[in-house]
Amino acid sequence: MATPESKTKAKVRKMLDAAGAYYFMPPANGYGRAGILDFAACINGHFLAVECKAGKGTTTALQDRELLRISAAGGTALVVWDTEGSYLRLTEAITKALNET
């Protein structure tokens, strides 16, 4: 069954594929850690995590915890909505990772 975030997840997947990123989508089936984000990716040795939202969706407290922990560990963690501004932020993060040595 499709979720409201399906359109956003499909676009993020395309962007990661175009960048040649390694990524996976952790299953949200109750067996993983609570609050885990939708995408875990590695681009040119840089860790990138993405949480997808639709409409006025907001992150949960557990997702906020994960976003902060990833950032504190030196990775990049983003929340992406189906808006041009969100996709631009993701594009910038991907470009930065691709240009790091």
N, C-alpha and C positions, 0 to 999 in steps of 0.2 A: 504494500500500500504506500502510495506516495505521500510524503510529508509536505507541509507548506514551504519548507526550506529546500525542496528538491531542485527548484530552478537555480537557487544560489549555489547549492552543492555542485550541480552540473557545470556551472560557469567556473567555479573554483577549480574543479577537476581539469577542465580544459586549459586553464591558465597554468596549472602545475605541469600538465603534460607538455605544453608548449615550451616551458622552461627546462624540460628534461629532468624534472625533480623526481626523486624517489619519494613516494608517499604511500600511506595507507589510511584507512578509515577504521579506527577502533570500533568494535561492535558495541552497541548500546543495548545489551541484552541482560544486564544484571550480573554478568560474570566478571566484568572489568571494574576498574576503580571508578567510583562515583565522581561525576563532574568532568570526566575526560572530554576533550574537545573533538570536533568532527574530523579534522585532518591532522596528521602528524607527518611532516615532510622534512627532507634534507635536500638542500640546494647548495652545491659547491662547498660542502662541509658545514653549512649553517643550518641550525634547527629552526623550523617554522611550524607553528601550530595555528590552526584556523578553526574558529567556531562560526557556523553559519546560522543566520537568523532571518526570519521573514517578517514583513510588516513592522509592527511595533514590538516584536519579540525582544525580550531582554535576557540577559544571562542570569543564571542561578548563582547563589552564593558559592556553591561548590565549583562552578565554572570560573567564577571570579578568582577563587583560590588558585586554580590551575593556571589561569592567565598570569597572575602575579608570580607564581613559582617559576614558570617558564622564563619570564622576563628577568627575574632575579638570578637565574642560572645562566643568563647570557643569550638566551634564545629570543626569537621574535614570536609574539602571540597576538593575534588579531581577531576581532569580531567583524564579520563581513555580512552586511545586509545586501539586498538586491538593489543597490543604488550605485550610480556612477562614482560617487565619492568613496564608497567602500572599496570598489574594484580598483580605483586609482591608488588607494593606500596599499592594497595587496600588490599591485603592479610595482609600486615603489619598493616594497619589501623584497620582492623577487629580484628586481633589478639590482638592488644593493647587495643581495646575497650572491648574485652571479658575478658581480664586479669585485668582490672581496678576494684577496689572495691568501 
